[in-house]
């Protein structure tokens, strides 16, 4: 019972004191966020270096590994639930090789740190392959560290560094790279531009 009362008191104080900044909202509301990515396959480089003297590996395994680079586009829609937390879902397409095009359904929890302009973000992402390709039944998981800055009343720009691990029956690949995206959101008072 004491634990419940403590929790209710904590929630009440957060709600009451959270309203002190009348002209600015703590959350974006609903949002949509298209993005582009480019990444480097760190896993291939490590395996190639470890097996550079193995003729079998170089002849039979290495040619079947994903390319050194991947390029992707995605689209995520979601809701900013709490000042520090948003949850989104969407689709992401990745080109990995000529015969390996992956269309993934993704889920993306996002943690946002900062008070006003210029917020740091930490994203986690899980994706499951939807299409048929040269390799099927893949999934990936990973994360991104980034920086978010407002652009207008309803628009944010965001950039960051990501690392993703793709799992398949053939091989695992670790991609590291950069991601850029724009976020359009419903609550115009989320940024300083909304006070105009």
Buried (B, 14 or more C-beta within 10 A) or exposed (E): EEEEEEEEEEEEEEEEEEEEEEEBBBBBBBBBBBBEBEBBBBBBEEBBEEBEEEEEBEEEBBEEBBBBBBBBBBBBBBBBEEBBEBBBEBBBBBBBBEEBBBBBBBBBBBEBEEEEEEBEBBBEBBBEBEEEBBBEEBBBBBBBEBBBEBBEBBEBBBBBBBBBBBEBEBBBBBBBBBBBBBBBBBBBBBBEBBEE
